[in-house]
């Protein structure tokens, strides 16, 4: 709530994640939902460190309580997503069912070693609508995330919605991440999230709540969003690449009616002191990064 009252901009605040592993964990989650949950005894430190070395963000996910019994009969879900980066790689998602959480380490041994997934995984073309509800990590995630989940479970996108553990940016709750595109959205309630999902269905980005794409660094996220806002580009695939140059400059290549076009974006990065703690458990005297548009010209 304080972030809304301060007017903290959501632009260019997405966590940097290039690869995701979703593990269905239906019991309660602690502050660290991987360690302090039913998954904890089956997720040894050596495995968690290996995942981190490979750049894989591990999230606990779950459906609603009404469907737990059905999922227990059908098995638990594992999902791996190699997130897309425009101009570099496309998204690749795979899914696997396991019978028990003790199988997680063996099922992901290839990932942990930097190799292929191995047997048992299948291509997955589903969209995952992740809502952070990890209230033990930050109370705002429960305060705003759980009502958002309840609203979306009554929407046309109910079968795509999963609660998830901490994804970063607690002050922007309710937070959404859309996989496999790896797009972050913040400060969403039910109607706002529906606008985000409806736009995404139509191949567009709802820019008012768009925090950024996880495969871009924060200055790259800012460069993309300034180009989109200044030129009115909301097509999901409009941005073809973002190239970091020197002196706060970025070249953003976009799809145009007559072929690719490029913009040269000059940014200034600021550190903005916050009059109150950034998060519920944050400390006084904190600052947050912000970006100011200095110049934007077509090349």
C-alpha positions, 0 to 999 in steps of 0.5 A: 500500500505504501508503494502506491501512496508514494507513487513508486513507478512499476516500470523496469522493476522485473527481477532478472530471471532467464530460466524457471523451475516450477515445483508444485508444493501443496502444503504451507510455505514459510518465508523461504518456500523452497526450504520451509515447506514440504519440499524442504527435506527433498531439496538439499543445499547442493541441489539448490546451489546447483540450480542457482549456478545454472541461473534457474529460479526455483518457485513453489507453485500450487492450485487452490485447495479444492483441486489438491485432492485431484492433483494428488491422484494425477501427480505433482507438476514440474515445469521448466521454462527457458525464458525468451529474450527478443533477438537472442532466443525463443521460449522453450517450456517443458512439463513433467508429472511426478508422484512425490516431491522426493523425485524432484532432484532426480527429475531435474538432475540434467538441469542441475548439471547444465545438460538436457532435461532428460527422459520424462519431460514433454513440450508444454505450450500452456500459459502460466499465470503466476500470482505471488501469495507468499505472505510469510515472505512479505505480508503484502503478497498475502494482502493483495495476492490472495484476493487477486487469486480468488478473483482470477479463479472466477475468471475465464483464465482460472485454469491457467492461474497458480499461486507462487512463492516469492518472485521479487518486488513485494511492494508492487503486490499484487504481482503477476508473472506470465510464463513462458513469456516471462513478463512481470506486472504489478499493482494488479487487482482482479479487474486490472489483472483481467485487462492484462490477460485480455491484452495478452490474449490479443497479443498486446502488453498492458503497459500501465502495469508492466514491470518488465521482462525478466530476461532484460536487465533493468536499464534494458527494461526501461529502454523498451518501455520508454520506446513503447510508451513514447511511440504507442507500441503495445504489440507483444512482439513489437520489440525485436532486440535491445542493445546496451551501448555506452553512456546510458544509451540503448538501441531498441529495434522494433517491428515497423510497417516497412521493416525493422526500425531502431530508436536510440534511447538515452537514460539516466539512472537515479537512486530515489530515497524512500520516505518509508521502508520499501517493503513490510519488513524493509529498513528505514533509509532505503533507496530504489533505482529509477530511470529518467528518459534523457533522449529518444531519437529514431535512427 
